Amino acid sequence: MERSKSGSAVRSGPGRQMLRRCVVLAAVFGIGVFAVLLARLYQLQIKEHEFYEELAIEQQLRSTGLRVARRDIRREHERAGRQRDGG
């Protein structure tokens, strides 16, 4: 290995070429993944916009039948007070 002016080792030859290839490959892979994600985002937000808009409106306007057992809070409170007081 050669030494630079500062005294640190400088890579040369096959090791440097391999590093450069790995960096280029990683960059190409990253750009490819980004392009795929960007294409999918375009498809969802632009092309399939109407489908998802209708689906969202349907979900927002859907009514659900939910029965709630109602109790008189005052009576529950009084009963809890009597139990605490021992009566």
N, C-alpha and C positions, 0 to 999 in steps of 0.2 A: 504494500500500500504506500501511496505517496503521502507526503506531509505538506500541508498548506503553510502559508507564511506564519499563521498563528500557532502552528505546531500540532493541530488536530489532524486526524487521519482523513484522507479524501478517498472516497470509493472510486474505483475506476474499473473498466473492463466489464466482464459478464455480470457482476453483482449490481452495478449501476443500471445496466440495460434491463435486468430482471425487475428492479425496483420501478423503473420507468414504465415497463409493460404492465405491472400490477396497478400502478396509479392510473394509467390510461384505461385499463380494463374496469377498474372501480368507477371511474368517471363515466364511461360508456354505460355500465350497468345502472348507475344512479340516474343518468339522463333517461334511460329506457324505462325504468320504474316510474319516474316522474311523468313521462309521456303517457304511460298506461293509465296512471291515476288521473291525469288531466283529461284524457279521453273519456274515462268513466264519469267524471264530474260533469263534463259537457253533456253526455248522454242523459244523466239523471236530471240536471237542472234545465236543459234547453229542450231536448227531444221528448222527454217523458214528463214534462212539467204539468200538463193538463191531467194526466192520470193521477199523479200524486196530489195535485190540488183537489180533485174530486174526492179522493180517498180521505184527505185531511178534513174536508168539509163534512163528509159523511160521519167521520168519527166524532167531530165536534158537536154535531147536531143529534147524535144518537141518544135516545133516552133509555134509561135503565130503570127497571122496577126494583126498588129497594125498600123493603119494609123495615122500619126501625121500631123496636120495642120501646115504647115510651113509658117512663115512670114519673111519679110525682117527686121531684127533688126535695121538696120540703118534708114530706113524710119520711123519705130515706134519711134525711139529715136528723130529724127528730128521733128516729129509731136508733141511729148510730149514737146519738147523745145519751139516750136511755141506757144503751148497752155499756157505754163508758162509765156512766154514773152508777151502774150496778142495779138498775131498776128495770 
